[in-house]
Amino acid sequence: MKVLIPIKRVPDPYGRVRLAASGLIDDSDIKWVINPFDEIALEEAVRMRESGMDVEIVSVSVGSDSCEEQLRASLAMGADRAVRIEDDGELDPTVVAYLLAELVRQEEPTLVLMGKQAIDDDFSQVGPMLAAKLGWPQATFASKIEISSDEGSVNVSREVDAGRETIAVQLPAVITVDLRLNEPRYVALPAIIKARSKPLDRISSSDLGVRPEARIKVIGLETPPSRKAGRRVGSVDELITALREEARVI
């Protein structure tokens, strides 16, 4: 069983992001990591293999050579090999889904397992778009995944507004994962050293067909306004007055 794990390079969610004078992110001192939701997808694939399943794990990322650091990290986490789709152009969900779909047709995995969204743009569109382009069933926001004994189908539990639902989909399929699925493990030094000898292949996006143009372009970013300092009120009446006349929430 081959599992394909798309991963994205994103700023460290625990770091501080600053804007340059151009209005875009100043990446001079940013630490870049694997998108946390994609880490969870990769961890789940590793756990499938540890449970006794015969699983080949292939991680893939779209972008410039800067994302190879994250691909190497995915190899250290347990991926067997990695693929970088070389592309220096503008990327959006339409472009990424197209490129991934073409790679899936080449690799022929049984399952595409990926994060439900990236923490930098929160689009949450690549997974569903990829499933649509492939004509595969999809299950989103997975909090539990159970592969059948014959590896022909999978039961996916997901949290919804009314509680939790479990759906069954036939493989091959695209599944996007949520935070509650698992907690990624700490990567030890021996695994990092071993990852250096694992294969990392490179495919030009031009080799995957006519690349579509990005439909979304970031023209600028703004930091949120600073929060005003709080103050202590002397009575309930003063609080109500402040909420009504200053905050205008009642």
C-alpha positions, 0 to 999 in steps of 0.5 A: 500500500502506497500512501502519498503525503503532501506537505507544505513549508510554513512559518513556525506557528510559535514564532513571531511574523513581521512585515517588511516595508513592501507589505509582505512577510519579512522572512529574514529571521523566520523559522520554517517548518512542516505545516502541523496538519501535514505532520499529523498526516505523516505521523498517521501513515507511520503508525499504519506501518507500525501496526503491521501494514505493508506501507510505503510512505512518499512525501511530496512538496511543491515549490522552490529548493527552499522546501527541501529542508521540510522534505528532509524532515519528513524523511526523518519522521518516517517517510521512505522517500520524498518528491519535490515538484520544482515550481518557482511561480505563484501558487494557489490551491488550483495550481497545487491541486493540479500538480499533485493530481498529475503526480498521483497519476504517476505514483498511483498511491492507494491513499493521499493523506494530508492536512485539512488546511495550511496554517499560513493561508487557511484555504482548506481547498487543496484536498477537496480540489485534488479529489475532484480532479482525480475523481476519487472519494474524499473524507475531510477533517478526519479524527480517526482512520481505520483501514479495512483488512483487505485495504479496499476501504477505510472508515473515517470518523470526523467531528461535525456540529451535531457530534461525530459521524463515521463515513466509509469510502472506497480506496483509492481516496483522499483524506484530510486530517484534523488535530485530534487524529494523533500527536506527532512524535519527537524526531531523534538524532539517529532518524535525522542522520538516516534521512540523509541517505533516503531518496529525494527526487525532483520533478519539474512542474513543466513535466507534469503538463500545462501548468494553470495560472494561479487565480489568487495573488497576495498583494499585501498584508497588514498586522492587526491593530494593537489591543487597547489596555484593559481597565477596572470598573467600579460597579456593574452600572459602570460596566454596562455603560462602558459596554454600551457606549464604548464597546457598543456590544450591547 
